Each structure stands twice: as C-alpha cells, then as structure tokens.
C-alpha cells in the first residue's frame, strides 16, 4: 500500500488530496515502517489545503467532509513518535497561518479538536517539539478576533471559565529560551487586544492574574541582574562587559515595552495591577531607597542602575497614575525603606542646603521685596539641615544632592531623571511644578489661563515682577496623589517638610543645584551640557529667575574657564583652538536648544570613557588635545549661559577675529608665504634657514635646511631641500605642526635639537561617539620625534630660538583673535534675588 503513495500524479490536484487522506484514514498504528509516510502525508495536506484556500473551495469542503481534523487528533493518540508530533504541529501552524477564508478559520476553531491539540500532554523535554508547539499557539493567536475567540473558550452563564490557548501559553512565559518568551508575549498581546470583555475578566481574575505578578517579579530579577553587571563593570574596563550591559539593557527595555503594550490594550484591572506591582515590588522597595541608603539587608539596586530604571519606566510605561504617584513619592519619606540600615544620603547634604539659601520667605510683601538686600532675602545657609536634620531626606533632595556633589554618573543619572520627569506627558503640570521643574513658559501659560477665567489674584501674579509660582491651594493633583500614597500604599509617610513647600521654593532649589553644577570642575563637559539643556528648558527666554548670587557664581566660573582657554592659546594645539571653539560653539548651542536630551539614559550604565593616551604620558599631545577639547566645551557652555543670564540672544557663531595680519618682516613673509597653508613641494625662500641633518631611516641621513614659520594662527616646522639651479630657493620636503613641538637641546650632544611632532589634526574619537556605541579605544597613540643635528652649538641654539620666537608669534595671534570672545560683559544690570 505504501509504495502506491509515490505513484506519479498532479501534486496539487484535488485527487491527490483525496488519495492522501484516504491513505491516512487507513493508518491504524504509527511505527517505524509507516512513520515516514505519515510525516509526508501531513506535510502534503498542509500544502494542498493552503493551495486550495487560494484557488478552489472544493479542497477545504473535502477537508471538512472527511473530518480530517479528527484524523489529526486520532493520529496523535496512536502515535508515540516525537517526529510525527512535530510534523503534526507544523502542519497545523502552516494551515492556520495561511488560510485567508474566514469560513475556513471558523471551521478549524469551531470544534474541540484545536483545544484538544492545545491541551495535549506533549513531551516538552524535547526543546524542538516545544518550539513547534509554541509556534502552533502563536499561529492560532494571530487569527483571534471577537468572533473567533469565542470558539476557543469555555463559558458558563456568559462567563469564561477556561481558555486553554491562554492558560497553556503562559506556562512558558518565563522559559529560559528568549525566543519562547517572546512568542508567548506576542500571543498574550493578541489575546488582550481582541477587546472581549469576558476574556478580559478571565485574564484579570485569580489565578490567571498571578501571571502579571510573576511578570513583575521576573522583571525585578532582570533589574537586579543588570545591577550586578554594572557593578562588575566598575571594577574592570573591557568591551565584553559593555556588550553584556547593552544586552541586559535591551532585555530590560523589551520588558517595559511589553508592559506598555499590555496597558495599551485598555484592560483597566490589568493596567492597575501592573502599576501596583511595579510600585510595590520595584520602585518603593528597591529604586527609591537606593538614592539615599548605602546598605540594605536584602538584595537591592545601586543608585546608578536605579536612576536608569526610573527613567526607562517613566519614558516607556505610559500610565498616568504611575507617573504621578512616582512624582509624589519623590517628595515623601517612604517608611518601607530599611530601618536597620544607615539612612545616609548618597551625596553631600551640606551642599544641598545651599539650594534653599536664595529662596525668599513666602510671606514677604511683593512691594517691599525689591528694597531689601540680598542677605535679607536669603534663608540661613543651614536651613535645610535645621529643618530636616531629624528626618531622612526625600528622593527629590537626593537627586539634587547628586547634581551638587555626586560623581559623574550620579550627576548624569539625576539630570536624566529630571529631564524625563520634565518630558513625561502623563505627569500633571501641578506635579511637575511641585517638583520645581515646570518650564517658565508653562508657568506663564497657566497664569494666563487663570487670569482669563477670573481666578483671584491670577492677573496680579501674571504681571508681577517676581515671575514666581502659583500660590497656596493650587496643588490639588498633588494632594490627590499624596492621599493615594497614604491610603493605598501603607507605610509611605507624607509628612516631609518639602511636601508643603511652595513650588517656587523647589524651583529655586533646582536652579541653585544647576548653577552649582556649572561651577564644578570635576564633571565632564558632556554632562554639563545636559545640565545646560535642562536649564534652558526651565528658563527658555528669561533671566528673571537668576539673582545676584547666581550671576556671581556663573561669572566666577566663566573667568576661571576663560583663563583655561587662554592657556590653550599657548598650548600644544593652539593652531586648532579657533576651529575647535567655532565647532564646539555650534554643537553646544544645538545641544542646549534641542527639544530633547542628546544622550540615551543607558549611557550612564556604560564604563566611563577611556582616554586614548597612556595615563602616565602627561607630556603626550593627545592628552593635551583631549584636555583642550574638554576646556573648550565647558567654555562654550559657560559663555552661552553668561549671554543667556544677561537676557541676550545666543549668536550662531562665536565672536572671534577670523584673520589677523602677519607682520611684514616676519620669517613667513621673508620665506615668500602668502597662503595660510603650507604643503610639501612648495617652493620658498631660504632666508634665515639653518642647515641640518636628520635620519628618517636607520643609517640614512639626509641634509635639509630647517625653518620655523608662523602665519596667522598656523605654524610649521619645515625641512627644505635647496634647489641647485635657484640659489636661495628650496622645495619643502617635510612639514610638521609648530604648536606643541616642545623644542629641547640634548643634554649630552649640544648640537642636537629634539622636537615633538604631533598630528596635524585630532586623531581621537569624541566621547559622545564612544558612549553611543559602548566601545573602548584601547590602542595607545604615540607622538612622533625629530632629532635635528646642526653643524655647531651656535646653529643649534639659533634654531631653538627661532622655534621659540615663531611659537610666541603664533600664540599672540591666536590670543588676539580670541579677544572679542573673551571680553566678559561686565554689565551691572543684574536682577535682584527673586
């Protein structure tokens, strides 16, 4: 009988289908003899039914007439072979995925055969069989809608009591294989997004609602795993750890996007359940405590990991109550934090106390405020310590403390959290205002609306010179969410003094923290730019919030940075200083005026940037170049802030002299240079050139004439070969940058002059590029060296003097070009403290 199966016929004909089904019906036992026939028959049936669905309805009518689905179930019952079971599942998956006719799908789902296959006890110890099974379930879920889902559930009194597809699928929701987890999640989303009320009630009731609890617990474990990788990365810098962090981050974000997709399905009970578990299992016991405690009894998260997670949760999971409850909790003291551990803030509390030092008392009369001195308007320097000394600090104060005194990653993480809160659309404006980060334009809009609807004193506030926040009694949303914290999350204390403070007090704390940040010298320019972005968001077109103390700090910091830039005018890369300033000026302006922060929050988790130079090579030009770029970035930011603090518009280009005349009697003019660039094979005069010898290869000395030339901000060390037919003229053979050459006469051979030769352009990668890709540049860069041998000691000294004089001329030209940029506007028109 089996050999007749292989006879020649039209492979896709209806007769072929009839023949195969008839032969399959005759199978009473599946063994090694007929196993291959059964597998081929199942495969062919899938192919023929798919073909018939697109070309001839008679194929599926025959399929129904012969009740082939029942034959599939029968074959499964009499078969013990895993290979046949896999083929059966694959056949069902192919048929369900490719059937386009609604009538065909309804038939497939309208009997209990599909549910029987779903609930059949397969041997899932075979991983390949499990993969086929999950694909089968996912194929079914892809055909679900409000009509078909009712065919797969069991109901009693219009209530779903069993749903095998969903129940069996979530058994594998936390399988060790990520592909299986992904498939199960896709299936559950297909179920949730059908929108069937009875099914929604089924999935949101116990015991099936336990799935969401386990989901959050699984996510919490992934967060703890990420924290362990980040902790290990602090101890060792290598590309593998960076890759591990990025892989863990991808998994974290995939989980959060899944939460977001589940919530977007619109099942109220499920959304509330996810929010509740995220708060109870992750945010309250692990994330918020990590901002202010050093040790806890149970496994927890580090501050950096928690800052990243808080950003991601707020950015990805779009639940209004979740965002507002988190914002309210930032103002409170959760008593769920471990009592046995030291409640020590991860930052300097004394520095944070300065955040209130410029805030005026709220009861002062507006008419008398301008007449009072700065001192009278300031609270005592230890105000925060005095008020909060007997209490633990709220997480919001911890974030500001990180900004004021934390390390690089703490500052960056805190700025990311504040930026995320600022941009979270689900957060009510009154909550943003209570945190002290409501942009001034939104404050103005809010007061304008209040004035239009005729609220008391709104018009007075709108046109007042203070530009302050709303008065008491406008924190309705804050009160609502504080009450929710108290009632629904027992143990959250809302008695923190900061809760009742005016939003204006909190705004000044944020502003003071940012000003303090800009005065710090141990924070990278990239992070300071993030702080500049946040400041511009809070104060987009006004200087009203700055007081004299702010302006003094910013001015002092600007003076200090100006001195650093002036040092670079005489440094290793002085010839490129103007170009770097112009480039970084544009970049900084774009960065702080952008609609969103430049960096992804996950950047704070990656190992810090490793400089391309050796840590001990303090004389390296590459180290000097990186220091110069860093100084210029900070200078560009502080210059922008200074212009902004004066209420002026930021120019697109820095005010520098583009060209400075070179003296007529200079060596460059004597050499016949007229262009700002000198290349090999150029012909120049040999006026003042000094004969010398140099070996670029071992044992091969060459004779040249040496010149050091400066023109404008450019400068060169030149080796010229004299032209025999043109006395006094020569061809430039080798050119190197003059700046940073560090001339030195050899201690033992007084006719030898040592010169350091640095690249003509920056060879190292920007830190932002590194951060984006998580790569570490491990290859060390080394400067070149020239050793020039002269005829006598006097010639060597003369060459040394020529290099020094031309370097001085080049530096003076650069300084003169910078004069318009470095002139600080000393306007005394500073706003009074407000």
N, C-alpha and C positions, 0 to 999 in steps of 0.2 A: 504493500500500500504506500509506503513512504517514498519509494522510488518514483511513483507516478506523480508526486508533487513537483518533481523537477522537469516534467514534460514541457515542451515549448508551447506558449500561448501568449496573447497580448497581456503584458504585465499589469496594465492599468485598466483592464476591462471589468465590467460587472460580472462576467463569467468567472474571471479569476477570483473575485471576491467570494462568489458562491462556492467555488471549489475549495478555497482555503477554509472558509467557515465550516463547510460540510466535513472536511477532514479534521478540523479542530474538535467538532462535536463528537467525533468517533473516539477521541482520545479518552481513555478511562484511567490511565495511570501515566505519570511522567517519570521516566527513568533515563539512564544513560543512553539507551538505544534511541529514544524519540525526543530527547531533550533539544537537540539542535533544530528539529522540525518545529517544535512548539515555539521556540525563540524566533525562528524565521517567520512563522505564521503570525505571531503577534506583531512583529515589525511590519510585515506586509499589510496587515489590516489597518494599522495606523496610516500608512502611506495611501492606501486606497480610499479610506474614509475621508482623509483630507482632500484628496483629488476630487472625489465625488461631491464634497460640500461646495466646491467651486465650479463644477461643471454639470453634474447630473444629480438631482434629488433622489433618484431611484436607488443610489448607493446607500444612503442613510435609511431609506424606507426598508430596504432589505436588512440593514443592520438592526433596525427596530423589530422587524418581523421575526427574525431568528433569535431575538433577545441575546445578542452577543455579549452585552454587559453581564448577563447572568453566567455566560460561559467563562468570562474572565474570572468571575468570583469562584466558579467551580474549579477552574484550573489552579487557582491559588490554593484552594483547600486540599487538592490532591497532590500538590507539588511540594517537595522538600528542598528543591534546589534554589540556592540564592541567585544563580544566574537567571533563572526563569522569573523569579520575583522582581529582579531589577528590570528585566525587559518588559514585564507587565506594567510596572510603574512608569517606565519611559514611554510605553505605548499610550497610556492614559494621559500623560503630560502632553505628548505631541498632539493627540486628538483634541484635547481641551483648549490648548493654546491656539490651534489653527482653525478651529470651527468658527465660521463667521455667522452662520444662521442662528438666530435666537431660538428657533424651533428645535434645532439640534441640541443646543445647550440646555434648554428646558428639559428635553428628554433625558439627557445624561444625568441631570441633577434630580429628576422627579421621582426616582425610586431610591431605595435604600442601598443600592449597590455601591455608590460613591462613598457614602458614610461607612459602609462595611469595610471598604478598602482603607479608608482613613483610620479606622479603629482597629484594623487587623494587627495582631501582635508580631510584627516583623522582628527579626534578629538584628537589632541596631548595633550590635557589637561590630558588625561589618560596616566600616565607615563609608564605603562606596554605596552600599544599599541605603544608608541614611541620607546621603546626598541626593539619590534618586527620589527618595520619599519626600524630602523637603521640597524638591523641585515640583513634585506632583501636587503638594499642598499649595505651593505658591501659584501654580498654574490655575488651580481652582479659584483662588482668591482674586486672580486677575479678571475673572468673569462675574464677580459679585456685583449686584445692584439690588435695588429694593424688591425686585421681582424674584431674582434667583436666590437671594439669601434665605428667603422663607422656605425654600425647598431643602435646605441643608440643616435646619434647626428643628428641634422637637419642642412642641408647645403644649401647655396645659392652661386652659382658661385665659387664652390670649397672652400667656406669659411664657417666655423661653426658659425651658428647664435644662436643655442640653444643646450644645453646639460643638460637635466633635472636631470640626475643622479648626476652630479657635483653641479648644481645650488641648488637643494633641500638639498643636504647633507651639504653644507657649511652654510646653515641657522642655523644648530645646532652645528656649530664649537665651540661655546663658551657657550654651555649649562652648567648649574650648576653641572650636574652629570658628574663626570670624566670619567666613562665608555663610555658615549656617545661621549664625546670629543675625547677619544682615538680611538673609532671606526671610527669617521669621518676623523680623521687624517690618519688612515690606508687606508681609501678609497681614499683620495686625493693623497696619495703616489702611490697607484695602478694606478691612472689616470696619474700622472706625469711620471711615469716610463715606460708607454707604448711607449713613444717616438714619438707620432703622431704630426707632425708639425702643422697641422691645429688646433688640440685641444690645443697644447701649446700656439698658438697665442690667442685662445679664453680665456684661463685662465689668460693670462698675460695682457689682454686689459681691460679697464674700461667697465662696472662697476665691473667685476668679480675680477680685480686686487685689489679692495678695501679689499678683504679678507686678503691679506698679510699685508696691513696697520693695519687692526683690529687685526691681529695676533700679530704684534709687540706691539701694544697698550695693548693688553691683557697680553703679557709677561712683559711689563713695570709695569703694575699694580701688577703682581705677585712679581716683584722685590721690589716694594715699600712695599708690604705686608711682605715679608721676612725681610726687614729692620726694620719694626715695631716690629716683633717678636724678632729680635736680640737686639733691643734697650730695650725691656722689660726684656730680659734675663740678661742684665747688672745689673738690679735692684734687681733681685731675682734669687737665685740658686736652681733649682729643676729639677728632671728628666722629668717632663711633658714639661717644656719649651725646654729642649734638644730634646725631641721627636718631638715637634712642629717645631723646627728649621730643623731637619733632614727631616721631611715630606715636608716642604716648599722647602728645597734644592732639594729633589727628583723631585718635580714638576718643579723647575727651570731647572734642567738638562734634564728632559724629553722634555721640550720645545726646548731647544737648540739642542738636538739630532734630534728632528723633523725638525728644521731649516736645520740642516746638511743634513738630508735625502732628503729634498726638493731641496737643492742646488745640491746634487749629481745626481739628475735626469737630470741635464745638460740643463735646460731651461735658456738660457742666460738672458732674460729680467727678469725672476723671481729671479735669483741669484742676479742681480744688484739691483732689487727692495728691496729684503730683506736686503742686505748690506746697502743700502741707508737709509732705515727706522731705522735699528739698530743704525746707526751713528747719525741720526738726532733726533731720539726720546729718545735714551737712553745714548749713550756714550758721545756725545758732551754736551747735556744739564744737565745730571744727574751724570754720573760716573766721568768724568774728573774734573768737578768743585768741587766735594766732597773732592778731595785730598788737596785743598788749601783754601777753604772758610769755615767759621764757621756758617754762616747764609745765607739762601736764601729765597726769597719771596714766591716761590711756593714749593710744596712738592718735596723733594729730598731724596737722599740716604746718609747714613753715610759712612765715609771713609772705615770702615772695610767691610761693605757689598759691596761697590764698588770695593774694591780690589779683593774680592772673585769673583764677577761677571766678572770683566775684565779677570781674569784667566780662568774662565769657557768659556767665549765667544771665547777667542783665542785658547783654548785647543780643543773645540768641533766643532765650526763652521769653516770649512776648506775653507776659501775664501782668496785668495792671496791678493787681493786689500784691503780687510777689515783689515787684519793683518798689512799690510804696511802703510795704512792710519792711523791706530791707533798708530803705532810706530812713524810716522811723527808728529802726533798731540801731542805726549808726549814731543816733543821738542819745541812746539809752545805755543802761548798765545791765546786760543780761546776767542774772544770778546763776544761770546754768553754767557759767564759767567755773572751773575747778576752784573750790575754796582752799584746798590744801596747798596749792602752788602759789609762788610769789606773783602777785599781780603787778609785775613790773613792765612798764611801757617800753616797747622796742624803739626808744628814741630818747631825746633829752627833753624832759618836761620843763625844765627851767627856760630853755629856748622857746618852747611853745608859749610860755607865759607872755612873751613879747607880743603874741598875736592879739592880745586884748589891750595892749598898752596905749594904742591910739584911738580906742573907741570911746566916744564921749558918753557920759551918763545920759540915759534916755529921757530923763525928766527935765533937762535943761531947756530953757526957753529959747526958741529959734532967734528971737530978736536980739538976745544978749550974746549969742554964741560967737559971732564974728569979733566981738570986742574982747574976748577972753584970750589969754595966751595959750600957747601950745601945752604948757605944763598943766594949766587948769583943766584942759580938755582931756588929758591923759589919765587913765586909771593907773593905780600904783603898778610898778613893774612886776611885783609878785602877786598880781590879782588872781591869776588862775591858781597858783599854789595856795593862796589864802582861802579861796572859795572851795577848791576841790581837794585840798590837802588830805582830808579824811575819807575821800571817796576814790574809787577806781575810775580811771578815765574812760569815756565812751569811745567807740571805734573811730568816730569822726576826728576826735582830738588826736588819736594815734596816727591817722593818715596825715594830718597837718604836721605832727611831730616828725614823721618820716621825711616830709618835704623840707623841714627846717634843719634837721640834724641826722637823718638817716644816711645810709650808704647809697651808692649809685643805683643799685637795683631797687632798693626801697623807695627812693625818690621817684624813679621811673614808674614803678608799680603804682604808687599813690597818685601820681599825675594821671596815669591811665584810668584809675578808678574814678577820679573826679571828672575826667573827660567823658567817661562812659555814662556817669550819672547825668552829666550836663546834656548828653545827646540821646538819652533814653526817652522816647516819645511817650511811653506808658506812664512815666512819672509825672504826677500832678505838679503844676507850676508852684503851688504853695509849698510842696515838699522840697522842690529844688531851692526855693527861696529860704526855707528853714535851714537847709544845709549851707547856705551862704554862697551859692554858685549860680544864682539866677542872673542871666545876662542883663546888662543895664537897659538894653533896648526893650527887653520883655518887661522889665520893671516899669518903664515909661509907658508901654502899651497898656499894661494892667491899670495904671493910674488913670490913663486917658479914658479907658472904658468905664472905670468907676466914676469919673467926672461926668461922663455922658449920661449915665443912669442916675446921677444925682445923689451919690453916696456922700455922707457927711465928711467934710474936710478933704475929699478926694482932689478937688480943684486946687486947694491950698497946697497939698502935697505935690501935685503935678508941677506947679510953677515955683516951688520952693527952691532955694539955692542949695539945699543940702543934697538933693537927689537921693534921699535915703529910702529905706524900705517902707513897707506898709506898717501901719500902727497895730497896736494890740487888738486882738479879737478877729483877725483875718486868717488865722491858722486853722480853719475848720477842718480841712482834709487831714492836717497833721494830728489834730485831736482825735479824729475818727480812727486813724491807724494806730495811734498810741493806745486807744481803748481796745482795739483788736489785739494788740500785743498783750495787754494786761489780761483780757478775758480768755482768749483762745490759746495763748502760749504761756501757761502758768510758769512763773519764775522769772519773767522779764520785768525788771524794775524800771519804771519810767520816772524815777524821782531825781534824775540827774539835773543839776542846775542849768545845764545848757539847753534843756528841752524848752524851758520857759523863756529863754532869752529872745530878744528881738532878732529878726533875720539880719538886721543891719549890723549887729554885733558879730554875727557869724561871717558876714561878708567881709568885715574888716579883718577878722582872723585869717580868712583865706588870702586876702590881699597882702596882709603883712607876711604871711608864710611865703608867698610867691616873691615878694621883694627880698626877703631874707635869702631865698634860694638863689636869686640873681647875684647876691653878694658872696656866694660860696665859691671857693677856688678849687675844691676837691671833687667837683661834679663835671662830667663831660659836657661839651658844648651841645651834643645831640640831645641830651636830656634837658639842658637849659632851654633849648629851642622848644621842646614840648611844653615847658612852663610858660614860655613866651606865647605859644598858641593859646594856652588856657587863659592867660591874662587878657589877650586881645578879644577872646570870646566874652569875657566878663565885662570889659570896658572897650567896646568897639570903636567909639569915636568921641571919647570924653576923657578929660583929665580931672574931673570933679572929685573922684574918689581918692586921688593922691593928696597927701598932706606934706607938710614941710619935712617931716621925718623921713617919709618915703623918698622924697626928692634928694635929700641929703645922702641917704644910703646909695641910691642909684648913681648920683653924681660921683661919690667917692669910688664906687666900684668902676665907673666909667673911666675915671682918672687913672686908676690902677691898671686897667686893661689898655688904656692908651699908652701908658709907659711901656707895657709889654710889646705893643705893636712897634713903637719907636725903637725898641731894642732889636726887633726883627729887621728894621731898616738897615742895620749894620750886622745882620746875621748871615747865616750860611746861604739862605735863599732870597736875599734882598732883591735880586733881579726879577724874581717872580712874585714879589709881595703885592705889587699893584694889581696884577692879573688875578691873584688869589682873592684879594679883597673885593674886586668887582664881581667875581664869580660867586663868592660866599654871600655877598650882599644880596644878590638876586635870589639865591637859594633860601636865605633866611627870610626875606620878605614873602616869598611864596609859602614857606612853611608856616609862618605865624598868621598869615592871612587866609590859609586854606580852610575849607569847610569842615574838614575832619583831621584828626591827628595823622601824621605820616606813618607811624610805625604800628604794627600789629601788637596787641598785648603779649603775645607769646615771645616776643623778643626779650622780655625781661628774664625768661627762664634759661636762655642760652648762655653758655660760658662767655665771660667778657672778652672783648676784642683783644687779640694778642698782637702786639706791635711787630712789625716786620724786621725790626733790628734786634740785635743782642742787647739784653738788659744791661750788660756791663759796658757796652760800647757807647759811653757817654759822648765821645767825640764823633760819632757817626753822623754823616749828613742826613741820613734817613730819619734818625731820631730827631734831629733838629727840624727837618721838614714836617714831621708829624706834629711836633710842638708848635711850629709856626701856624699850621692849618688850624689847630685847636684854638690858639690865641686869636686868630682872625675870626673864627666862627663866634667866639664869645664876644669879641669886639663888635662884630656886626649886630649881634642881638642887643647888646647894651646901647649901641648907638641908635638902633631903632626904638628901643624903649625910651631913651632920652628924648628923642624927637617927639615920640608919642606923648610923653609926660608933659611936654610943653604945648600940647594941643596942635601940633603941626602935622602936615601930611607927609608920609614917607615917600621920598623920591625913588624912582625906579633904578637909578644909578647913583653910586656914591660920588660926592663932590670932590673929585681929585683933578689935578692938572694932568692932562693927557700927554703933554710934551713940555720938556724943559730944555732950553738951549744949551748946547755944549760949548764951552769956551773955545774961541778961535785958535788959541795957542796950545790946545790940549794935544796929547800924543795921538789921539784918534784922528784929529784934523791933520796933524803932520803926516800921518800914515796915509792920508787921502781917503778916509772913510766918509761916505755921505749917507749910507743906508743904515737903518737901525739893526741890521743883521749882517753877520759875517760868516761866510761859508768857506769850506776848503776849495782850493783852486782859484780863489780870488787874488787879484794882483794888487799889491800895496807897496807903499814906500817903506824903506828900511831905516827911516830916520830914528835914531836912538835905539835900534835893535842891537842886542848883545849876542855874539856868537856863543854857541854851547854845543854839547854833545849829549845824546840820550840813546839808550838801548831799549827798543820795544821788544826785542827778542834776545835771548841769551847769546852773547858773543857777537852781536851785530850792532855796532854803534853807528849812529847817523849824525851828521853835522847839520845844524839849523841855526837860524837867528831867532832869538827869543824877544817877544814883546808882550807887555800887558796893556790892554786898551780898554777904556771906558767911554761909552757914548750913551747919554741919557740914563735910563735905568739898567741898560745892558752892559756887560763887561766880558772880556775874553782873555784867556791865556793863549797866545798864538806862537806856533812854531812855523817859521817861514824859510823856504829854500830860495837862496839867491839866484837870480836869473843871470847867466853868464853874459848874455847879449845885451842886458839892460842893467848897467851898474846902478846901484842904489834902489833897485826894484826887486821884488821877490814874489813867489807864489805861496799862498797859505797852504800848508800841508796838513796841519793838525790844529784843531780849535777845541778849547775846553772852557767851561764857565769860570769867570774870575771870582765870583762870590763864593765864599766858603773854602777857598783854596788853602788857607792856613799855612802861609809860607814859613819855612824854618830852615836855617842853615845847619848843616850837620855838625855835631859837636866835635867829631874827630877829623873830618875832612872839610875844611873851611871853604873849599871851592865847590862844594855840593849844595844844591838848593832843593829841599823836599817840598813838594806841592801835593795837596789832596785834590783829587779830581772827582767831583760829584756829577751825577747825571744832569743833562740839560733840562729835564722835565721830571715831574713827580712820578716815581715808579711804583708807589704803593697804592693799595686799594682803599677807598673811603670806608669808614666804619659802618655806614648805613648799608652798604652793599654786603658787607660781611654779615651784619645782623640779619638781613633778609634771607640769606641762604644758609646761615649756620655753619660757615666754613672758617677754618683757621689757616692763616698763611704761615706755613712752617719753615719755608726756605729763607734763610737769612741773607740779606743783601749787604754787599761789601763795597766800600768806596775804592776807586782807583787811586794809583800813586804815580807821580812823576818824580824822578830824581835827575836834575839837570847838572851836568858837570861843566864848569866855566874854566877859562884859561888861568885865572888867578883869583885870589881872595877879594881883590877890589872889584872885579867884574861881578862876582857873586853878591857882594854887598849892594852894588848898584842895581842888580836885578831884583834883589829883595826890596830895596827902596822903591823901585818902580811899581812893584806889585802893591805895596802898601799905599802909595800915593794914588794909584788908579782905583783901588778899593775904596779909599776915602772919598774920591770924586764921585764914584758910583753911589755910595751911601748918601752923600749930601744931596745928590739929585733926587733920590727916592724920598728923602725927608722933605725936600721942597715940594715934590708932587703931592705929598700927604698933608701939607699944611691946611688946605681948606677943610679936609675931613676931620682933622684932629683938633680944630678950634672948637672948644666947647662953648655953646651958647650959655652965657652966664646971666641970663635974664633973671631978675629977682621977682618976676611976676608969678609967684608960687601961690597956689590955693591954700587957704587956711585949713587946718585939720577939720575934717567933717565926717 
